[in-house]
Amino acid sequence: MGQTREEVGRFNSDNPHIKVSDLVQFCRISYTAIFYFGITVKFPDLDPQTKVDHFLEASKKYDTIQDLVESEIKNGTARDKGSPCRTLARLRRVIDLAREVLEQILTSGRSLAMATRDNPVRKLADSLQVLADTVNSDNPHIKVSDLVQFCRNSCTAIFYLGITVKFPDLDPQTKVDHFLEASKKYDTIQDLVESEIKNCTAGDKGRPCRTLARFRRIIDLAREVLEQILTSGRQNTFVETFAVAYEQVFVPYPGWTAGECFSSSIGLSKNIVLGALEELPPPDLLLKILNEDEDSLKEHIHKYINAAKVVLQYIDSVFLSTETGAEMLRTI
């Protein structure tokens, strides 16, 4: 919101203008808010990062949006698909829509949490419990299609923290795509792993078997983080909690440094993630964003931890059934 005030201030100055570079920053902050609602997970074709890229590229050529619009109109490129001028015209409507939504919220007196009506932590725990229930059934298994749904809910939780806006190279949607494609060919993760190991493709880059081995560590890291939260309560910061969980999950892998193992699985260095955690909202505000109170959050955390233990044990059993699979857990 501070960035918006700064831009309005420039428009109301003696030299009214909006710098393209300021517009880039405003877009990044705007899309952080969009990610908090998990909108891009529900609508993966929506790609806000592309709009940021348009303005970022334009900022190298134009100082103000007036320069941008006048130049593109003069050159006959203003309406071209992907042109920053066309993107600006569309962004103007988005800003106006957000203004109207916020005015309606103020008029109706509803809180933002009530307006969003989403519980990403509950959805995450519930979708992992679905996997645990099938493992605990008379026919233990994990369906690849159920794994897709769990991954989608994982992405939603990540988006609520705004992490993908800070680190656009982190692309959780890619993992969803890998499993979604695999679900068309394989019914269960056992079918997937056995087939890819048999065909000698399990360790290939971009293969769902390789993605599964890495995603297993992410599930384990989340479990450890949540256990640390329950143990320490609010005594430790997010950074301290993550640091302890990091050592527990990634240090034991032989032949890898913890940093190498973490970077391979997450796609980011430990220090970058610690920096992101330092920027998270304080606990009370985070609870409001997640639409939870402390009691409901603890309930979902307990469910996730218990379900994760069941799921992790089953995934390990699938990989450890072959020497190749066991090697993948150690080295990928």
N, C-alpha and C positions, 0 to 999 in steps of 0.2 A: 504493500500500500504506500510505503514511503516513496517508491519509484514513481508511482502515479502522481503524487503530490508534486514531486520534482518536475515532472513533465508539464503539469498544469501551470506550475510556476513559470516555466520558460515561455509558455504560450501567453501568459499574462504579463510578461516582461516588456521592457521598452522595445525589444527586438523579438516579436512573437515568432517562435519556431519550435519544431520538434526534431531533435537530432535522430538520425537513423540508428546510431549506436545505442541511444537511450531506449529506442523502440525494441531493439533486440533484447535488452535486459528486461523490459516490461513483459515481453512475450514469454521469456523464460519463467518469470515469476507467475504469470498467468497460467502457464501450462503446469507449473507445480500444483496449483490449485485444482486443475483438471485431473491430474494424476491422483490427488487426494481422494477424489470421488471414484477412482477406478474406472473412469469412462473409457479409456483407451483399451482396457482389457475386454470390456463388453463389446467394443466396436474397434477391432484391431485394424480396420481399414483407415481409421482416423489416425493421421500421423502428424501431430503438432510439431514434432522436431523439424519436419520439412519446412514449415513456415518460418521457424527460427533461422534455419539455414538460408532461406531466401533473403531475409533482412540482413543477416550477417554478411552475406556476399555483397549485398547492396551497400552496406556501410563502408566497404573498401573503396567504393566509387563515388558515393554521394554523402554529403555532410548532413543535409536536412531532407525531410520527406518532401518539401516543396521542390528541392533540386531533383529528387527522384521522379516525382510525378511529371514535372515540366519536361524533363529530358526524355522520359519514355513516351510521353504523348508526342513530342516533337519527332522522335525516331519511329513512330508508328508501332511500338512494341508493347504499349501499355496493356492491351487486352490479351497478349500472348499467354498461353498456359505456362505457369511457372514463373511469370514475371513478377518482381516484387510490387509493382504498381497494382496488378490484379490481386495479389495477396493482401495488400493494404486495404483495398476496397472491401474485401471479404472480412478482414479483421475488424474493420469499423463496425460491421454488423454484430460480430461476436461481442465486442465491447458494449454495444447498445443492449444486446440481449442480457448480458451479465448485469448491467445497470438496472434493467427492468426486473430481473429476478430478485436482486437485492432489495429493491424498493418494495416488492411484494412481500418479502420476508419481514421487512420493517413494519409494513402496514398490517400484516396478519399477526405479528407478535410472536411468530414461531421461532425457535432457536435453529441455528444452522444444523445442529445434530438431528433435530426433529425433521428438518427439511430433507436431509439426505437419506435418513432411514436405512442406513447400511451398517452392518457389523462384520467387518472383514476378518477379525480374529475368530469370531464364532464360525463363520463360513469355512475358514481355514481348518479349524479343529474338526468341524463336522465332516468335511470332505476327507480328512485323513482317517477319521473314525470309520468311514465307509470302507476304506482299504483294509483297516484292521479287522473289521467284521467279516470280510470275505476270507481273510487269513485264518480267523478263528472258527470258520464254518467246517462242516463235515468234509468239504472239498477245498482245502486251503489253496488260495490263489489270489492274484491281484490282476484285475482286468486292465489292459492298457487304456481303454476308454475312461475308466475311473481315475487313472493316473493323470490323464489329460485334464480332467475337471479339477483335481487337486492342484495341478500346476497353475491353472488359471486363477484359482483362489490365492495361491502363493503370490502370483504376479500382482493381484489386487492389493494384497497386504504391503508389498514392496512399493507400489505406486502411492499408497497412502502416506508413506514416509518421504515421498518426493525424491527417492534415490535415483531413479532413472533420468530425472531432469538434470541432476548434478553430474551424472555420469552416463551420457548418452551412448557410450560404447557398451555398456551393460545392457544386454538385450534378452530379458527373460522370455519374451514372446517366441524367440527362436527355439527354446527348449519345448515350449508348448507345440510348436510346429513339428518338431522332430517326433514327438509322441503321437500327435494327431495323425501324421502320415503313417506311423507304425501301426496305429490302431486299425487301419484299413487292411492290413496284412496279417496281423497277429492278434489273437484273442487275449492272451495273458502275457505277463512279463517273462514267465518261464519259457513260453513258445518263442518269444523274441530273443532272449539270451541264448537259448540252445541253438536256434537257427543261425544266428549271426556268428556264434562260435564255430559251428559246423562249417559255415561258408567262409570262415577266416576273414570276416569283415567287422568283427565286434570292436576292434580297437581303432578302426578307421575314423578319421575326423568327420564329424557330422552324422555319424551313425547313432541310432537311438540307444543301442546298447552302451556305447561310450557315454552318451548323455545321461543314461540311467545311473551309471557308476558315479558320475560327478554329482548328480542330483541327490544321490544317497547321502553324500557328505553335507549338502545344504540342509537336508532334513535333520541330520544329526546335530549340526551346528545350532539350528533353531531350537532343537530340544534342549541342548546344553545351556543356551542363553536363557531360555524360559525357566529351567531348573535353578539357574543362578539367581534369577529375579525372585523366585519363590523363597530361596534360601536367605538372600540378603535383604529382601524388601527394598526400601528406598535408601538403605545405607550406602550402597554403591551407585556410581553414575553409570549411564549406558556404556561409556567407554570402558570403565573398570569391569563391568559385567561381561562385555564382549571379549576383553583381553583374557579373562580367565577361561571362558568357553573356547576361545581360539586355541589356547594351549592344550586343553583337554582333547579337542577333536583332531587337530592337524599335526601336533607334534609326534604322535606315535607311528606315523608312516615311515618305514625304513627306506633309506636311499633317497629321501627327499628332505629338504629343509622345510620347516613349517610354512615359511613364506612361499616357497615354490608350490607346495601342495595346495595352499589356500588360493593362490593366484590362478592355478590351473582349474580349480573347481568353481570359483566365484567369478573369475575374469577381472578381478581388481586386486591391487596390493592391499596388505593389511593397513598401512598408514593412510591410504585414501579412504578406506571404510571407517577408520577411527575418526578421520576428519569429518565425515558425513554424520557420524553419531553425535559429534559435538554440536552439530547444528540442529539436532532434533528439538522439538518443542519440549518444555518442561513437562513432567509427568501429569500434572493436573490438566493441562491443555491437551496433551496427547490422548488422555482418556476421553475427553470431549470429542476429539476428532474421530476416534475409533468408536464413538457412541457406546461407551462402556462406563461402569463404575468399578471400584476396586474388587468388589465381591464377584460381579459377573465376569470380570477379566480373569480372576483366579480360577473360576470354574472352567473357562475355555482353555486356560493354560494347562490345568491338570488333565483335561481331555486330550489335548495335543500331545503332552508328554507320554501318557499311557499308550495312546495309539501309535506314537512314533516308535516306541520300544518294540511293539509287535511287528510293525512294518519293516523296521530296520533289520530285525532278526530274520524275517522272511527273505528280504532282498539279499542279505548275506548268504543265506542257505542256497539260494538260486545260483549265485556266482561261485560259491565255494564248492559246488557239486562237480566242477571241472577244474583242472589245473590252470587252464587259460583264464577262466573266470576269476579264480583266486588271485592270479597275477594282475588282472585288471584292477581289482580293488586296491592292490598295493601301489600300483604305478600310474593309474590314470586319474 
